[in-house]
Amino acid sequence: MDKYLLGVDVGTTGTKAMVFGLSGEAFGTGYEEYICDYPRPNWVEQDAAHLASAVRRVVREAVKASGVPAEAIVSLAVSAQRDCLLLIDSEGTPLKMISWLDNRAGEQVCRIERELGADEFYRLTGLPLSTAWILPKIMWVQENDAELWAKTARVAQLHDFILHSLGADDYYNDEPDASLWGFFDTDNVCWLPDLMEKFDIESGKLPVVKQPGTKVGHVSAEVSAETGLSESTLLCIGGGDQNCASAGAGVVRPGLASVSLGTGGMAIVFLDRPFRDPQGKGIITINTVHGNWQIEGLQNGSAGIMRWFRDQIALYDKTEAEKDGEDAYERIGRLVEASKPGTDGLVFLPFLASANTPRYDPDARGTLVGLSLIHTRGDIARAVMEGITLDQKDILTSIREAGVKVDRIRIMGGATRSDLWNQLQADCYGVSVETLKITDAAVMGAAICAGVGAGLYPSIPAAADALVRVDRTYVPSPEMAKFYDESYRLYVKTYEALSGKGGVFERVAERQRNS
């Protein structure tokens, strides 16, 4: 009997499951959307029990759609959104899930900086100080909801909770997600007891850390009945969504990188050694390949800004496309194609949700500079597309300036549906970029971990070689690469002219806060 693998990705707005053959072909898919809760400004939470139920429903949908016998699906692993704090009681009931998007712990970040220092925190953990990480979230709960903390028997990340809900006998944290607690030594892959003591973290509440591809049990009888999986299906450690996505894109060796342009954007470059960015800008996490690492950079707003443009600026094109039964993005793409590169001097800074790596500027705002009477809606559309891509080039430039080599990039996300944008990425980044046959790289990365756990492949790189397939390659034009290097310098100068203490961004942000 042929053997199959099941990958599950539990994202921020939806969860997907896919059944794969051992050569990387997809046989069945399930998908379900859900929402985030916003109890207060800057607070973002989700219902972990609802997410676990959604996982079981999409697994059932994928298994049914695949037509594969249940006993042939030999192994399952999970990819999940990172940096989510789950507080769980002694009965295994989730009490609260604080999202990675949550920003309530600003005071706790300031306390870490006062008591430890941002430079020392980065040296120890590989993380620039931020409200995103688990440590400040725990500190917030300890300081603001003592009753909730008293009821908390275990703390976990979403990956750990979902795997436990499927039948694992404990809460198992993957090494990549362990990077993001804020008190974990990514160099030596272990907890930092001095930091834990300093910030009152109880080791008994923490999950068990294991490397991706480790077997941790079988699907429970209850889950088997709900999903159609066999109780013989193995449960294996997967990883955080971005770490799984890098494996699912085949980024498993030095010189390889992935860039994802979705709602947000992410650049990841493989590292075969412990590393710290001399400027302290790059996020360092453990790679899915045990004994290796990766450097990351995050865009708060990416291809999702094109949706904003479609809905707010190109509403006419959207309406006309709907009348004609056409995709609005295809119509906007034709406008972009008719506009020349550089759009006669337009510069767009895509900071509609502020600037993340490498600027880390919460006051930065979306900006269009150089607008004149000659410019068209298509010019503005192209400026938006170029600005998003130049922002990603800014991340890659900071990574290269840190001494990390980038030879080839696998690109992912909704933007890859556009040949024009794919070529623009190659020209902007100055290296060849490749699209993937299976664009759901996080789901594929989970399946890769499942295959290793089942002993079907000797390692994650070997599994990636067998399962990941490149679709198309886009080679940069030397002439256009030079042009976009010049565009990038103008982009940086525009940002620098507007930023800084007392600058335009700070004053605009202050007015917005006070309005």
C-alpha positions, -999 to 999 in steps of 0.1 A, spaced: 0 0 0 13 35 -9 20 58 21 9 94 26 16 123 49 -7 149 64 4 185 70 -16 210 90 -10 247 92 -29 266 119 -27 303 108 -40 336 122 -72 338 101 -76 301 90 -63 266 91 -55 243 62 -48 205 60 -33 187 30 -26 151 22 6 145 3 22 116 -15 58 108 -10 69 126 -41 52 159 -31 19 157 -50 -12 169 -32 -42 146 -29 -67 164 -8 -72 198 10 -94 212 38 -96 248 48 -116 268 73 -115 305 83 -120 320 117 -116 354 134 -95 372 160 -110 389 191 -101 425 199 -112 430 236 -94 463 239 -71 486 217 -38 467 211 -52 435 225 -56 405 202 -68 371 214 -82 339 199 -103 309 211 -78 281 212 -105 254 217 -122 267 186 -90 265 166 -85 229 178 -120 220 166 -113 238 133 -82 216 128 -102 184 133 -128 196 107 -102 205 81 -84 173 86 -116 154 81 -123 174 49 -87 168 35 -88 130 43 -122 127 26 -112 148 -4 -80 127 -9 -98 94 -13 -68 78 5 -75 49 29 -71 61 65 -45 35 74 -23 48 44 -19 82 61 10 72 82 20 104 99 9 140 108 27 171 119 15 206 127 27 241 117 12 269 137 13 307 141 42 316 164 44 337 195 10 329 208 8 324 246 -16 298 258 -25 295 295 -39 261 303 -54 248 336 -48 215 353 -76 198 334 -61 208 300 -86 235 293 -72 266 276 -79 297 298 -66 323 274 -47 326 241 -29 359 236 -20 364 199 13 372 183 -4 404 171 -11 415 206 7 447 219 -5 450 254 29 443 270 47 475 262 54 483 299 68 448 304 92 454 274 103 486 291 109 467 323 131 441 305 151 469 289 156 486 323 165 455 342 185 437 315 191 460 285 181 455 249 216 447 238 220 420 264 185 406 257 195 403 220 229 387 229 212 360 250 182 353 229 187 365 193 155 386 195 152 424 192 131 436 222 94 435 212 59 429 226 57 400 202 77 375 223 62 352 250 82 366 280 66 400 281 31 384 276 37 362 306 49 391 326 18 411 317 -4 382 330 16 379 362 14 417 369 -22 423 357 -43 391 363 -29 373 393 -61 352 395 -56 339 359 -20 332 366 -28 312 397 -52 290 377 -25 284 350 -9 249 353 9 250 320 20 276 294 24 266 258 25 278 223 -2 270 197 17 242 181 20 224 214 -17 228 223 -29 216 189 -6 185 189 -18 177 224 -54 181 213 -48 154 186 -35 129 211 1 137 222 6 129 259 22 161 269 28 197 256 57 194 231 73 226 219 93 225 187 129 240 188 120 268 163 91 280 184 113 277 215 134 304 200 106 329 206 100 325 244 125 353 252 143 331 278 157 304 255 193 301 244 191 296 207 229 290 204 229 260 227 192 250 224 182 252 261 164 273 286 181 303 302 177 296 340 191 330 350 166 349 329 138 326 341 147 333 378 150 370 371 115 372 356 99 346 378 92 319 352 84 285 367 101 256 348 74 232 357 48 251 337 68 250 305 64 225 276 89 198 267 112 210 238 119 186 210 134 189 175 110 188 145 104 154 131 103 137 166 75 111 172 53 120 202 24 96 200 -6 86 179 -39 100 169 -64 95 198 -95 73 194 -117 104 198 -98 123 171 -98 93 149 -136 91 151 -139 129 143 -114 131 115 -114 97 97 -78 92 105 -65 58 118 -54 55 154 -22 42 139 -13 76 124 18 90 141 19 124 156 52 142 150 67 175 161 63 202 134 72 239 140 63 275 138 46 285 106 75 306 92 101 280 101 80 253 85 75 275 55 112 278 50 115 240 50 84 237 27 102 260 3 133 239 4 154 265 23 175 239 40 211 248 30 234 279 32 228 305 5 191 298 2 164 322 13 127 325 12 105 356 8 68 356 15 46 385 4 12 379 20 -8 400 43 25 407 60 59 399 45 88 377 57 123 371 46 142 340 60 178 331 52 193 297 62 223 297 87 245 268 95 260 284 126 249 304 156 247 340 147 239 375 159 234 405 136 260 431 146 233 458 143 209 438 163 182 440 136 178 404 124 156 380 143 175 348 149 155 315 153 163 278 152 158 262 118 136 231 114 168 214 104 182 205 139 216 220 145 210 250 121 195 285 124 179 312 104 178 350 103 144 366 97 130 400 88 94 410 91 72 434 71 40 445 90 23 453 57 31 436 24 9 423 -5 -21 430 18 -14 467 9 -24 459 -26 -58 448 -13 -61 482 5 -52 499 -29 -78 477 -47 -105 485 -22 -98 522 -15 -80 537 -45 -89 514 -74 -126 509 -64 -136 517 -100 -114 489 -114 -127 465 -88 -163 473 -96 -157 470 -134 -139 438 -129 -168 423 -109 -192 434 -137 -170 416 -163 -164 385 -141 -127 393 -140 -103 392 -111 -97 428 -100 -60 421 -94 -56 411 -131 -71 444 -142 -48 463 -118 -19 443 -131 -25 455 -166 -25 491 -153 9 484 -136 23 468 -168 13 499 -188 33 521 -163 70 524 -167 95 513 -139 101 540 -114 68 557 -124 84 590 -132 98 595 -97 70 583 -75 82 568 -42 59 548 -20 68 539 16 45 510 25 42 517 62 5 515 66 10 494 97 43 511 107 78 499 99 93 466 112 127 451 102 151 467 98 138 502 107 117 492 138 99 525 136 64 525 152 58 561 140 64 554 103 34 559 81 24 551 45 37 578 22 35 587 -15 62 612 -26 66 628 -60 30 629 -72 23 653 -101 -4 660 -127 12 635 -151 7 605 -129 -21 580 -135 -39 555 -113 -16 529 -129 15 548 -119 2 548 -83 -5 511 -85 30 504 -97 45 527 -71 27 507 -44 39 474 -59 75 487 -61 74 502 -26 64 469 -11 92 451 -29 118 478 -21 108 474 16 116 437 13 149 446 -4 156 468 26 153 437 48 175 416 25 200 444 24 203 445 62 207 407 63 235 409 36 252 438 55 252 415 86 275 392 65 249 366 55 251 352 19 219 351 -2 224 333 -35 189 322 -45 154 330 -32 122 310 -31 92 333 -32 57 326 -18 25 343 -10 -4 358 -30 20 380 -50 34 350 -68 2 348 -89 16 378 -108 44 371 -134 51 409 -134 56 410 -96 77 379 -97 101 394 -122 100 427 -102 112 408 -72 141 392 -91 151 426 -105 149 443 -71 167 416 -51 194 411 -78 193 373 -77 171 346 -93 138 339 -76 118 307 -78 81 300 -74 69 266 -60 45 240 -73 30 237 -38 26 273 -27 13 264 8 49 261 20 40 259 58 17 230 52 44 213 31 69 220 58 47 202 84 43 172 60 82 171 57 84 169 95 58 142 95 78 122 69 110 124 89 91 114 121 77 83 103 112 73 92 103 77 55 132 102 50 166 103 69 165 140 74 145 172 68 169 182 39 163 148 23 126 151 27 126 186 12 146 173 -17 120 146 -23 88 167 -17 95 203 -28 92 212 -65 102 245 -82 76 258 -106 93 287 -124 126 307 -122 128 344 -128 163 358 -136 171 394 -129 179 417 -158 213 434 -151 199 467 -164 168 466 -142 188 454 -112 209 485 -115 178 507 -119 162 493 -88 194 497 -68 191 534 -76 154 533 -67 163 517 -34 187 545 -26 160 571 -32 136 549 -11 160 550 18 166 587 15 129 594 15 124 574 47 154 591 64 141 626 54 107 619 72 119 599 102 139 607 134 131 626 165 109 656 158 105 645 122 74 643 100 66 607 110 68 614 147 46 645 145 20 628 123 19 598 146 14 621 176 -14 639 159 -31 606 151 -28 593 187 -43 626 200 -71 628 174 
